[in-house]
Amino acid sequence: MPEKTRLLTPGPTPLPECVRLALTRDMLHHRKSEFMAIMRRAQESLRLLFGTAGPVLPLSCSGTGAMEAAVYNLFQPGEKVLVAEAGKFGQRWGQIAAARKLEVVTLSAPWGKAVTARDVEEKLKGDPAIAGILLQHSETSTGVLHPVREVADICRRLDTLAVVDGISAVGICPCPMDEWGIDCLLTGSQKGLMLPPGLALLALSPRAWKKAEISPPDCFYFNLVKERDSLAGKGQTNFTSPVNLIVGLDESLAFLLKDGLEAVYRKQWALTMLARAGVSAMGLNLFARENFAWGITSVLLPEGLDGARVLRCAAEKFGVLMAGGQDHLKGRMVRIGHMGHVDWADVAAGLFALNQGIKEAGGFCGARDYLEQALAAWRAALAVSPGEALPVTHS
Ligand SMILES: *Cc1c(COP(=O)(O)O)cnc(C)c1O
């Protein structure tokens, strides 16, 4: 049995020690001043992280709960929405919209590709009744980044809402909500935020709030207007807060932001370069060629190789847990998560475990010096001068 386990999955992600310690604190009362001070402090960091002047609401649910809350509060049954679907999580938007009895128009891209801003614009222009677009920033099932900045820009011009699932993007790659004009940005606790699952965070733009205020959401628990008002008025949540998770959040935000937001993105970018260079040097195919996500690298396995066996070997022999593919990519893909509290040594261990797993499953293993190549790419990415912009947009 390996002595250490390394969690290189796209959520949950490893917890920093300071967060683990914060989580063990005894209960604070969610209506008393000590807890409210923590809520207020967390708000300041959350606004910085989301890039918004508005409130960032904590919700007691996993990320999907925040997706549902967004759909129920922003749209009424019968309204039409455009869903960008290029993977498992895009499909989820469609399922939630259908549950809300919205009319769903789908814009699909093949798995491994992003939707294009041009196609989004065409769909929206062709149907002015579309009240919003639902999309992922990072589609975690394929490791692709959708052009959120461009899409939000189009949405502002065409007066429709841009609703963004940033669950595997917030705290991982830049997604400044106000600057880009995003109307709803949401995330979950167990990815870039380095917390256990169970807490979601959601923010709306002023025009999204206006829409949410028009009519109540036809559900009892996730009433965003009421949540906003109790946060603004009392620094509290409507119902009992997930106290430990918020105490942990306060700690994880301090840990994440200690060198500023720019440093977070530069670290994540460099780890992404490390993973991609290592995979390429091994002679494997990266599933997302362009518009690739940060924080997750999706790798196509050679034809005929048993992906489950690769993952099992990596876990059992080397203690490295990675994810497989979903749906038709099950058994054919490995997804290496490198978001949150993960460093170069973790990702290098992941590459090594992947390489050994492939060998054990009867595959080839590419260049001998794949780890050197990977680390050289990481160092080169870190050496980009601080003034130089990171590649945040689509080509
Ligand atoms: C992880 C993830 C989800 C699902 O979140 P849960 O916390 O499991 O509900 C949704 N969307 C994206 C993009 C994700 O990465």
The ligand as a Gaussian input file, in Angstrom:
#p B3LYP/6-31G(d) Opt

LIG

0 1
 C      -18.028000      19.504000     -10.184000
 C      -18.875000      20.247000     -11.150000
 C      -20.270000      20.307000     -11.011000
 C      -21.008000      19.507000      -9.995000
 O      -20.971000      20.018000      -8.777000
 P      -21.526000      19.217000      -7.519000
 O      -20.838000      19.934000      -6.430000
 O      -21.138000      17.784000      -7.669000
 O      -22.992000      19.386000      -7.498000
 C      -20.977000      21.096000     -11.905000
 N      -20.360000      21.769000     -12.878000
 C      -19.031000      21.710000     -13.052000
 C      -18.412000      22.476000     -14.171000
 C      -18.244000      20.949000     -12.204000
 O      -16.920000      20.890000     -12.383000

